[in-house]
Amino acid sequence: MAKAAAKKNAAPARTKSAVKSKSLVPHMQFGADVCGDPEQAMSREWLETNGIGGFASSTIIGANTRRYHGLLVAALQPPSGRVVALSKLEESVTTPDGLIELSTNRYPGALHPKGYEALDSFNLDPLPRWVFRAGKYFIEKTLLLEYEKNTVWIRYRFLNSKKKPVKCPKGFHLSARPLFAFRDYHHLGRKNDCFYLPVGESGAGLYLKPYDCLAGMSANFCCGSFEAAPDWYYNFQYDVERERGLDFEEDLYSSGVLKAGEEFGEWVLRFSFESDSINPEEMAGEFEMLVGTELKRREGLLAGFEKADEPTRRLAVSADSFVVKRGISGKTVIAGYHWFTDWGRDTMISLPGLTLAAGRYEIARNILTTFARHIRYGLVPNRFPDDGETPSYNSVDAALWYALAVDDYIKASGDADILKEVWGPLISIVGAFRQGTLNDIFMDEDGLISAGFPGSQLTWMDAKVGDWVVTPRHGKAVEINAMWYNSLLAMAGFAARLGEDPAKYAQLAALVRCEFESQFWNEERGCLYDVIGPGWADGKVRPNQVFALSLPGELLSFQKRESILKVIEEQLLTPYGLRSLSPREPGYCGVYEGGPRSRDGAYHQGTVWAWLMGPYISAVWNVRGKAAETKRYAAGLLEKLEAHLFEAGLNTVSEIFDGDAPHRPRGCISQAWSVSELLRIKKEIQEA
């Protein structure tokens, strides 16, 4: 087996600018300078989603570095029940001058084969497209994940020296060996006696069902043949899993090799969990039709963004990847790819950017009414588990974010009729908070909300390792009470719209405002306490206080708001968002790395959260106004995040970054609230 390629010490090369196109959907291209350097290429990941929770994803050279990578990660119980079915394809082409391998894998001590050496370019235009060099010809590979279906299509074409399609030249033979995992996406598989993969062959199609507990998958091809050659491939290594301190080796199974027909024009493969049948002779035309439909759908996402700059349009298309089906007609939001499902908190925080900023009011309404049906005990579900069990309600802020999202929706869309469907659930939220509900959530005599108990984690800073609560925040948290105040103001407005008495909400809001300023102000540090309780106050400088400035209801005097902003700017602000803890505080952790315990210990102890850049800029505007100067300041702040769209998860924004420079991206490669808040602010800058 070939030796591992030597790592280069050179800094990552600058990415190429987008390919010129009449389409509003931005394109992206990386040439041989990046594709031929495994270190650079494997740090860039593409992601395609199907609108029901499934996805396809890998690095730009096809070397899987995560357990979540695969060409078909199906959501068998949309939007969850995810299964890595087709891990990858091992492709090669026989030429008159010898064999050329097109794939790349990490094995112990080696990269093998070295398909990246033949990769001329990787393109998102906007579908993933690879162009490999094969003598005087090129081989083009294009991937399409069919929308709202657990189906992936891959098309191969030969191109001439001018990169125009031609028939397969004589003496050239293309083949692809599918490698299957058929496992839950959180786990890795090894060779096992239970894995039984009989191949049912019928014409140009195969049927594969390795486990009785999983649905079967069909594999179709438009021309050529299948050669049975069952075998296990051992010890694929996933570099990112190793970095994360997790198991990182996997065995994959192959039932045989697919071989293209002689002198084909297009060779199309299809892998699907759907029950529909397909005529092999029509696959090339079907692929072309589906591509056209998908491109038209993505163009439609940019209605209203015709005058927007390129980064904003990239974000607008990325925003759609998080909006998925829940149930027959409901909509929800996937919190992040690759491993999150739909979380109530993340959904409500993300809703303004993902839907309202894009003018997708119908989807916003659907999400709000879908979640209204799941409100219990005055609480919005914190998350819907992967296995379809009862939702968890261990969150204090999700319900408040819900009320604020309804308010944002009505202001943006003018559709106050939604109150007919959500007014009851909203009343239940306020009533439960006032009277007390699960997890010791209750309103104290001073009108402020207290939540939790030792050992509980109910706010967004929720990292917990066993019995170790990394950031204990039980008591009266600053952002919870800022949201409580704004929710009461929103409820007063809703009541007035419905012809009801708004006074009970407005009067309580006035009490909260008075108590908030007197109790949360930290005179010594010139900012707000993070959490307070009977006879104590946590003065750690954290970003949660930004919500007392970013939300519309004014809670503090101008002098105090300006003082808070200065503390945030001096201690928390980075080019990628706000740190979760000031570097001046004991316990600050500037690098997010290592095993689960180490990473969870750093998650909210200094790690930068990209989504907090949105509330910070909103706070600047609320305190200093939307003048030309603050608009230029905000635009300048976003330059690094815009460049980041080319660096890790392509065309999207990572979940977190290291607190210390150079602020390496970490966590999920594509996070809903990171994308949504950046999109929301970008749209506001352009409209200011």
DODRENFI-688522 format. One line per 10 residues: number of its first residue (from 1); for each residue x, y, z negated of C-alpha. Coordinates in nm, 3 decimals. Example, Ala and Ser with C-alpha at 12.3 -4.5 7.8 and 13.67 -1.06 7.14 Angstrom:
! residues 2
1 = 1.230:-0.450:-0.780  1.367:-0.106:-0.714
***
This chain:
! residues 688
1 = 0.000:0.000:0.000  0.126:0.346:0.083  0.289:0.555:-0.186  0.101:0.849:-0.328  0.161:1.174:-0.145  0.392:1.415:-0.325  0.208:1.707:-0.483  0.285:2.050:-0.352  0.361:2.332:-0.592  0.244:2.603:-0.356
11 = -0.057:2.811:-0.452  -0.385:2.718:-0.280  -0.407:2.865:0.067  -0.665:3.132:0.142  -0.978:2.988:0.293  -1.077:3.083:0.641  -1.357:3.327:0.696  -1.696:3.208:0.801  -1.741:3.095:1.158  -1.920:3.353:1.369
21 = -2.279:3.258:1.436  -2.609:3.416:1.532  -2.764:3.226:1.243  -2.833:3.405:0.917  -2.711:3.092:0.737  -2.337:3.147:0.671  -2.089:2.890:0.793  -1.758:2.783:0.639  -1.450:2.613:0.782  -1.125:2.472:0.646
31 = -0.847:2.387:0.888  -0.566:2.134:0.884  -0.362:2.354:0.649  -0.611:2.283:0.369  -0.745:1.946:0.484  -0.392:1.810:0.523  -0.298:1.902:0.166  -0.468:1.648:-0.067  -0.426:1.868:-0.374  -0.612:2.157:-0.214
41 = -0.863:1.940:-0.029  -0.962:1.731:-0.331  -1.030:2.043:-0.538  -1.307:2.148:-0.296  -1.638:1.964:-0.308  -1.938:1.978:-0.077  -2.293:1.912:-0.191  -2.612:1.839:0.002  -2.946:1.798:-0.181  -3.280:1.656:-0.070
51 = -3.542:1.850:-0.268  -3.642:1.554:-0.487  -3.333:1.530:-0.710  -3.112:1.319:-0.484  -2.790:1.436:-0.324  -2.478:1.354:-0.123  -2.142:1.490:-0.232  -1.767:1.434:-0.218  -1.444:1.623:-0.157  -1.380:1.770:0.186
61 = -1.153:1.477:0.280  -1.402:1.217:0.156  -1.187:1.099:-0.135  -1.431:1.054:-0.423  -1.301:1.207:-0.746  -1.614:1.172:-0.961  -1.852:0.891:-1.055  -2.124:1.116:-0.913  -1.977:1.131:-0.564  -2.151:0.936:-0.290
71 = -2.303:0.965:0.054  -2.644:0.868:-0.084  -2.726:0.931:-0.449  -3.096:0.855:-0.442  -3.356:0.984:-0.690  -3.579:0.678:-0.716  -3.807:0.841:-0.976  -3.797:1.200:-0.848  -3.639:1.412:-0.971  -3.457:1.153:-1.184
81 = -3.379:0.782:-1.167  -3.063:0.861:-0.972  -2.865:0.576:-0.823  -2.531:0.591:-0.640  -2.624:0.357:-0.357  -2.386:0.425:-0.067  -2.056:0.536:-0.217  -1.873:0.597:0.108  -1.781:0.471:0.454  -1.437:0.338:0.542
91 = -1.398:0.449:0.903  -1.125:0.377:1.154  -1.074:0.408:1.527  -0.866:0.176:1.743  -0.691:0.366:2.022  -0.456:0.260:2.300  -0.175:0.387:2.078  -0.282:0.204:1.761  -0.518:0.226:1.465  -0.614:0.560:1.308
101 = -0.772:0.552:0.962  -1.021:0.832:0.892  -1.093:0.776:0.521  -0.900:0.858:0.202  -0.915:0.694:-0.142  -0.730:0.720:-0.470  -0.596:0.386:-0.585  -0.351:0.325:-0.873  -0.036:0.510:-0.774  -0.142:0.587:-0.420
111 = -0.366:0.769:-0.177  -0.471:0.510:0.081  -0.556:0.528:0.362  -0.438:0.877:0.453  -0.724:0.982:0.671  -0.667:1.343:0.568  -0.359:1.344:0.791  -0.586:1.309:1.095  -0.846:1.560:0.974  -0.837:1.867:1.198
121 = -1.112:2.058:1.017  -1.396:2.036:0.768  -1.696:2.254:0.839  -2.019:2.356:0.673  -2.205:2.496:0.971  -2.419:2.457:0.770  -2.427:2.073:0.756  -2.107:1.891:0.655  -1.904:1.819:0.969  -1.559:1.664:0.999
131 = -1.340:1.673:1.310  -1.057:1.416:1.327  -0.771:1.404:1.577  -0.751:1.079:1.779  -0.479:1.105:2.041  -0.589:1.356:2.304  -0.947:1.333:2.176  -1.132:1.430:1.861  -1.393:1.241:1.661  -1.673:1.448:1.511
141 = -1.871:1.322:1.211  -2.185:1.503:1.092  -2.391:1.423:0.781  -2.759:1.501:0.726  -2.946:1.430:0.402  -3.311:1.414:0.500  -3.528:1.662:0.307  -3.764:1.511:0.047  -3.649:1.159:0.136  -3.385:0.927:-0.005
151 = -3.224:0.895:0.336  -2.884:0.989:0.475  -2.787:1.008:0.843  -2.432:1.011:0.983  -2.357:1.081:1.348  -2.026:1.024:1.528  -1.927:1.174:1.864  -1.606:1.188:2.065  -1.495:1.535:2.173  -1.252:1.627:2.448
161 = -0.957:1.864:2.412  -1.198:2.159:2.430  -1.407:1.995:2.157  -1.699:1.928:2.387  -1.893:1.599:2.349  -1.792:1.314:2.579  -1.866:0.941:2.594  -1.639:0.713:2.395  -1.322:0.680:2.608  -1.216:0.338:2.729
171 = -0.981:0.165:2.491  -1.124:0.343:2.186  -1.325:0.144:1.930  -1.490:0.307:1.626  -1.597:0.113:1.318  -1.731:0.191:0.972  -1.738:-0.032:0.665  -2.008:0.078:0.413  -1.900:0.055:0.049  -2.187:0.016:-0.196
181 = -2.216:0.084:-0.569  -2.590:0.043:-0.639  -2.566:0.172:-0.998  -2.697:0.440:-1.228  -2.511:0.760:-1.147  -2.380:0.806:-1.501  -2.200:0.470:-1.506  -1.928:0.294:-1.312  -1.949:-0.056:-1.166  -1.706:-0.346:-1.157
191 = -1.715:-0.677:-0.976  -1.986:-0.889:-1.134  -2.167:-1.214:-1.071  -2.506:-1.044:-1.094  -2.436:-0.836:-0.786  -2.604:-1.029:-0.510  -2.617:-0.860:-0.171  -2.774:-1.081:0.091  -2.793:-0.911:0.424  -3.115:-0.943:0.615
201 = -3.035:-0.857:0.975  -3.305:-0.761:1.220  -3.205:-0.607:1.551  -2.997:-0.298:1.483  -3.081:-0.295:1.116  -2.986:-0.446:0.782  -3.173:-0.477:0.453  -2.977:-0.468:0.128  -3.105:-0.540:-0.223  -2.832:-0.638:-0.470
211 = -3.034:-0.627:-0.794  -3.392:-0.727:-0.863  -3.437:-0.416:-1.079  -3.351:-0.176:-0.795  -3.534:-0.096:-0.476  -3.389:-0.229:-0.153  -3.218:-0.009:0.103  -3.217:-0.036:0.481  -2.921:0.039:0.705  -2.982:0.114:1.073
221 = -2.753:0.190:1.365  -2.834:0.302:1.717  -2.588:0.086:1.908  -2.314:-0.165:1.851  -2.309:-0.455:1.610  -2.269:-0.571:1.252  -1.996:-0.815:1.158  -2.054:-0.987:0.824  -1.740:-0.976:0.609  -1.848:-0.963:0.243
231 = -1.578:-0.852:0.003  -1.508:-0.647:-0.310  -1.275:-0.347:-0.299  -1.103:-0.292:-0.633  -0.984:-0.007:-0.852  -1.100:0.310:-0.684  -0.980:0.585:-0.915  -1.170:0.907:-0.981  -0.930:1.182:-1.082  -1.183:1.418:-1.240
241 = -1.323:1.141:-1.461  -0.971:1.068:-1.583  -0.921:1.438:-1.663  -1.248:1.433:-1.857  -1.124:1.148:-2.075  -1.378:0.900:-1.936  -1.353:0.563:-1.764  -1.239:0.633:-1.410  -1.197:0.305:-1.216  -1.460:0.131:-1.008
251 = -1.502:-0.167:-0.776  -1.721:-0.130:-0.468  -1.884:-0.397:-0.254  -1.896:-0.424:0.121  -2.118:-0.665:0.312  -1.938:-0.618:0.642  -1.837:-0.383:0.919  -2.049:-0.177:1.157  -1.897:-0.144:1.502  -1.998:0.112:1.762
261 = -2.097:0.003:2.110  -1.869:0.044:2.408  -1.854:0.394:2.560  -2.134:0.528:2.341  -2.237:0.893:2.361  -2.354:0.922:2.002  -2.330:0.664:1.726  -2.588:0.725:1.455  -2.608:0.543:1.121  -2.899:0.570:0.878
271 = -2.919:0.448:0.518  -3.257:0.480:0.349  -3.477:0.375:0.058  -3.786:0.478:0.253  -4.024:0.216:0.390  -4.066:0.372:0.734  -3.932:0.184:1.035  -3.722:0.330:1.313  -3.648:0.239:1.673  -3.268:0.213:1.728
281 = -3.304:0.358:2.076  -3.466:0.670:1.931  -3.216:0.734:1.649  -3.000:0.984:1.837  -3.304:1.189:1.932  -3.449:1.158:1.582  -3.123:1.279:1.430  -3.117:1.583:1.660  -3.479:1.663:1.575  -3.417:1.637:1.202
291 = -3.110:1.860:1.229  -3.317:2.123:1.408  -3.589:2.100:1.145  -3.340:2.136:0.862  -3.163:2.432:1.021  -3.498:2.603:1.072  -3.589:2.535:0.709  -3.265:2.693:0.587  -3.316:2.992:0.814  -3.657:3.033:0.653
301 = -3.495:3.057:0.312  -3.333:3.383:0.424  -3.649:3.569:0.515  -3.601:3.905:0.346  -3.222:3.867:0.340  -3.161:3.992:0.695  -2.966:4.294:0.570  -2.797:4.115:0.282  -2.423:4.058:0.279  -2.274:3.715:0.340
311 = -2.218:3.613:-0.026  -2.581:3.697:-0.106  -2.703:3.481:0.181  -2.479:3.196:0.067  -2.631:3.220:-0.279  -2.986:3.238:-0.141  -2.939:2.908:0.044  -2.766:2.752:-0.257  -3.055:2.858:-0.481  -3.288:2.628:-0.289
321 = -3.085:2.320:-0.386  -3.206:2.345:-0.746  -3.580:2.367:-0.669  -3.719:2.013:-0.654  -4.041:1.821:-0.681  -4.175:1.694:-1.012  -4.470:1.461:-0.973  -4.699:1.474:-0.673  -4.723:1.850:-0.631  -4.532:2.011:-0.916
331 = -4.205:2.198:-0.891  -3.916:2.217:-1.133  -3.549:2.321:-1.141  -3.247:2.093:-1.159  -3.016:2.257:-1.414  -2.696:2.159:-1.237  -2.521:1.914:-1.008  -2.403:1.655:-1.042  -2.533:1.529:-1.376  -2.813:1.750:-1.512
341 = -3.184:1.698:-1.457  -3.454:1.958:-1.526  -3.417:2.147:-1.854  -3.681:2.391:-1.976  -3.437:2.657:-2.092  -3.231:2.647:-1.773  -3.543:2.650:-1.557  -3.688:2.962:-1.716  -3.356:3.150:-1.722  -3.299:3.058:-1.357
351 = -3.649:3.128:-1.228  -3.607:3.503:-1.158  -3.295:3.453:-0.947  -3.388:3.127:-0.776  -3.739:3.228:-0.678  -3.835:3.590:-0.746  -3.518:3.743:-0.600  -3.581:3.533:-0.290  -3.948:3.631:-0.266  -4.054:3.268:-0.321
361 = -4.348:3.358:-0.544  -4.555:3.048:-0.470  -4.275:2.824:-0.594  -4.228:3.039:-0.905  -4.598:3.011:-0.978  -4.588:2.635:-0.929  -4.296:2.598:-1.170  -4.467:2.809:-1.437  -4.796:2.622:-1.412  -4.618:2.285:-1.404
371 = -4.433:2.361:-1.727  -4.749:2.503:-1.884  -4.897:2.153:-1.869  -4.605:2.019:-2.073  -4.610:2.275:-2.355  -4.660:2.103:-2.691  -4.642:2.240:-3.046  -4.597:2.586:-2.893  -4.270:2.466:-2.735  -4.148:2.417:-2.381
381 = -3.963:2.087:-2.317  -3.590:2.125:-2.362  -3.535:1.854:-2.106  -3.703:1.572:-1.919  -3.495:1.256:-1.976  -3.356:1.061:-1.682  -3.544:0.748:-1.777  -3.888:0.909:-1.774  -3.943:0.896:-2.151  -4.127:1.163:-2.349
391 = -3.971:1.508:-2.300  -3.758:1.652:-2.580  -3.878:1.966:-2.759  -3.562:2.051:-2.950  -3.529:2.410:-2.830  -3.633:2.741:-2.984  -3.555:2.967:-2.687  -3.712:2.776:-2.395  -4.064:2.890:-2.497  -3.953:3.253:-2.524
401 = -3.778:3.238:-2.189  -4.105:3.099:-2.052  -4.303:3.401:-2.172  -4.043:3.636:-2.023  -4.045:3.443:-1.694  -4.423:3.484:-1.669  -4.378:3.858:-1.725  -4.106:3.875:-1.457  -4.326:3.681:-1.216  -4.626:3.913:-1.258
411 = -4.411:4.225:-1.220  -4.245:4.090:-0.904  -4.547:3.933:-0.735  -4.837:4.139:-0.869  -5.022:3.810:-0.927  -5.182:3.859:-1.268  -5.430:3.580:-1.189  -5.171:3.333:-1.315  -5.273:3.439:-1.667  -5.595:3.242:-1.622
421 = -5.382:2.926:-1.618  -5.105:3.012:-1.863  -5.272:3.241:-2.119  -5.373:2.950:-2.341  -5.020:2.803:-2.349  -4.876:3.151:-2.413  -5.110:3.203:-2.709  -5.004:2.863:-2.842  -4.638:2.969:-2.826  -4.690:3.287:-3.026
431 = -4.922:3.114:-3.272  -4.679:2.828:-3.331  -4.388:3.067:-3.387  -4.590:3.275:-3.634  -4.732:2.980:-3.828  -4.434:2.747:-3.796  -4.368:2.448:-3.574  -4.118:2.167:-3.516  -3.754:2.197:-3.619  -3.820:2.462:-3.888
441 = -3.908:2.726:-3.633  -4.112:2.996:-3.806  -4.166:3.370:-3.843  -4.042:3.509:-4.172  -4.222:3.783:-4.365  -4.004:4.043:-4.193  -4.140:3.938:-3.853  -3.810:3.782:-3.741  -3.785:3.423:-3.617  -3.583:3.168:-3.809
451 = -3.510:2.829:-3.658  -3.333:2.509:-3.742  -3.159:2.353:-4.038  -2.808:2.222:-4.109  -2.725:1.964:-3.843  -2.968:2.098:-3.582  -2.888:2.277:-3.257  -3.182:2.462:-3.103  -3.025:2.752:-2.912  -2.835:2.737:-2.584
461 = -2.510:2.700:-2.782  -2.607:2.341:-2.849  -2.284:2.136:-2.846  -2.290:1.856:-3.101  -2.055:1.558:-3.140  -2.206:1.291:-3.363  -2.281:1.473:-3.688  -2.043:1.759:-3.600  -2.234:2.072:-3.507  -1.971:2.273:-3.323
471 = -2.148:2.610:-3.340  -2.401:2.598:-3.626  -2.661:2.869:-3.560  -2.957:2.776:-3.779  -3.122:3.083:-3.923  -3.216:3.402:-3.742  -3.019:3.410:-3.416  -2.968:3.745:-3.249  -3.080:3.650:-2.897  -3.386:3.461:-3.024
481 = -3.513:3.769:-3.198  -3.435:3.996:-2.904  -3.641:3.759:-2.688  -3.914:3.740:-2.954  -3.948:4.118:-2.947  -3.964:4.127:-2.568  -4.209:3.836:-2.560  -4.442:4.025:-2.795  -4.425:4.330:-2.569  -4.507:4.105:-2.273
491 = -4.800:3.950:-2.461  -4.938:4.295:-2.537  -4.928:4.371:-2.166  -5.094:4.039:-2.080  -5.370:4.102:-2.334  -5.439:4.445:-2.188  -5.464:4.296:-1.837  -5.717:4.043:-1.964  -5.925:4.305:-2.144  -5.822:4.179:-2.488
501 = -5.681:4.379:-2.779  -5.303:4.418:-2.739  -5.260:4.578:-3.083  -5.178:4.260:-3.275  -4.883:4.195:-3.046  -4.770:4.558:-3.025  -4.784:4.607:-3.403  -4.582:4.293:-3.467  -4.330:4.402:-3.203  -4.287:4.735:-3.385
511 = -4.210:4.549:-3.710  -3.957:4.327:-3.534  -3.783:4.628:-3.379  -3.743:4.797:-3.716  -3.614:4.487:-3.893  -3.389:4.384:-3.603  -3.183:4.702:-3.608  -3.151:4.716:-3.987  -3.060:4.350:-4.031  -2.848:4.264:-3.727
521 = -2.629:4.574:-3.709  -2.270:4.497:-3.813  -2.129:4.837:-3.910  -1.779:4.707:-3.968  -1.739:4.571:-3.614  -1.968:4.809:-3.431  -2.178:4.530:-3.280  -2.444:4.280:-3.385  -2.426:3.982:-3.614  -2.469:3.655:-3.426
531 = -2.688:3.482:-3.686  -2.825:3.596:-4.021  -2.982:3.417:-4.316  -3.076:3.480:-4.677  -2.780:3.666:-4.824  -2.539:3.587:-4.540  -2.449:3.696:-4.188  -2.224:3.544:-3.920  -2.011:3.824:-3.778  -1.831:3.622:-3.508
541 = -1.818:3.816:-3.183  -2.022:3.611:-2.937  -2.209:3.705:-2.617  -2.558:3.639:-2.754  -2.591:4.001:-2.859  -2.591:4.104:-2.492  -2.962:4.013:-2.472  -3.046:4.291:-2.714  -2.926:4.521:-2.434  -3.014:4.333:-2.115
551 = -3.384:4.269:-2.181  -3.617:4.563:-2.104  -3.744:4.635:-2.456  -3.520:4.892:-2.626  -3.415:4.767:-2.969  -3.129:5.000:-3.069  -3.013:5.358:-3.047  -2.795:5.461:-2.751  -2.485:5.496:-2.970  -2.520:5.143:-3.103
561 = -2.590:4.998:-2.759  -2.280:5.169:-2.616  -2.072:5.041:-2.907  -2.190:4.684:-2.846  -2.104:4.711:-2.476  -1.751:4.823:-2.558  -1.698:4.527:-2.791  -1.823:4.289:-2.523  -1.599:4.447:-2.261  -1.290:4.440:-2.481
571 = -1.327:4.086:-2.617  -1.561:3.879:-2.403  -1.568:4.005:-2.044  -1.368:3.815:-1.777  -1.385:3.819:-1.395  -1.607:3.509:-1.407  -1.851:3.588:-1.687  -1.849:3.628:-2.065  -1.650:3.422:-2.313  -1.862:3.232:-2.563
581 = -1.633:3.347:-2.847  -1.384:3.629:-2.884  -1.015:3.528:-2.861  -0.968:3.726:-3.184  -1.186:3.481:-3.378  -1.058:3.174:-3.566  -1.146:2.860:-3.373  -1.121:3.021:-3.029  -1.040:2.762:-2.760  -0.923:2.905:-2.430
591 = -0.902:2.583:-2.227  -1.183:2.337:-2.165  -1.018:1.998:-2.114  -0.961:1.650:-2.254  -1.210:1.389:-2.367  -1.574:1.448:-2.464  -1.498:1.554:-2.822  -1.231:1.801:-2.712  -1.449:1.946:-2.437  -1.760:1.972:-2.653
601 = -1.548:2.144:-2.915  -1.451:2.410:-2.661  -1.787:2.441:-2.484  -1.905:2.741:-2.688  -1.579:2.835:-2.856  -1.431:3.060:-2.591  -1.529:2.892:-2.264  -1.652:3.144:-2.005  -2.013:3.110:-1.887  -2.072:3.246:-1.539
611 = -2.446:3.301:-1.589  -2.378:3.560:-1.859  -2.237:3.797:-1.598  -2.599:3.869:-1.501  -2.720:3.978:-1.847  -2.400:4.177:-1.895  -2.455:4.382:-1.578  -2.823:4.426:-1.668  -2.706:4.556:-2.005  -2.471:4.804:-1.835
621 = -2.757:4.933:-1.623  -2.997:4.957:-1.916  -2.745:5.152:-2.124  -2.556:5.355:-1.862  -2.811:5.375:-1.583  -2.813:5.253:-1.221  -2.601:5.537:-1.091  -2.367:5.502:-0.793  -2.075:5.461:-1.033  -2.228:5.167:-1.223
631 = -2.337:5.011:-0.894  -1.976:5.019:-0.767  -1.859:4.885:-1.103  -2.103:4.592:-1.084  -2.008:4.511:-0.723  -1.640:4.509:-0.817  -1.705:4.274:-1.109  -1.855:4.015:-0.876  -1.562:3.990:-0.633  -1.399:3.693:-0.808
641 = -1.726:3.503:-0.831  -1.789:3.567:-0.461  -1.443:3.430:-0.375  -1.523:3.131:-0.597  -1.787:3.024:-0.342  -1.495:2.893:-0.131  -1.296:2.730:-0.409  -1.461:2.449:-0.611  -1.821:2.358:-0.532  -1.850:2.512:-0.187
651 = -2.119:2.778:-0.141  -2.217:2.754:-0.508  -2.106:2.860:-0.857  -1.957:2.644:-1.131  -2.110:2.607:-1.474  -1.813:2.732:-1.679  -1.453:2.854:-1.663  -1.159:2.844:-1.901  -1.152:3.136:-2.144  -0.782:3.188:-2.073
661 = -0.648:3.307:-1.738  -0.643:3.191:-1.464  -0.993:3.085:-1.573  -1.001:2.747:-1.400  -1.356:2.632:-1.305  -1.492:2.350:-1.521  -1.812:2.159:-1.592  -2.073:2.117:-1.319  -1.966:2.235:-0.975  -2.311:2.383:-0.911
671 = -2.515:2.533:-1.196  -2.863:2.677:-1.151  -2.836:2.972:-1.386  -2.486:3.060:-1.258  -2.620:3.084:-0.901  -2.949:3.246:-1.001  -2.802:3.523:-1.213  -2.539:3.609:-0.953  -2.807:3.617:-0.683  -3.040:3.828:-0.898
681 = -2.770:4.087:-0.965  -2.651:4.089:-0.603  -3.006:4.158:-0.487  -3.047:4.435:-0.744  -2.718:4.598:-0.642  -2.826:4.608:-0.278  -3.167:4.750:-0.369  -3.044:5.002:-0.628
***
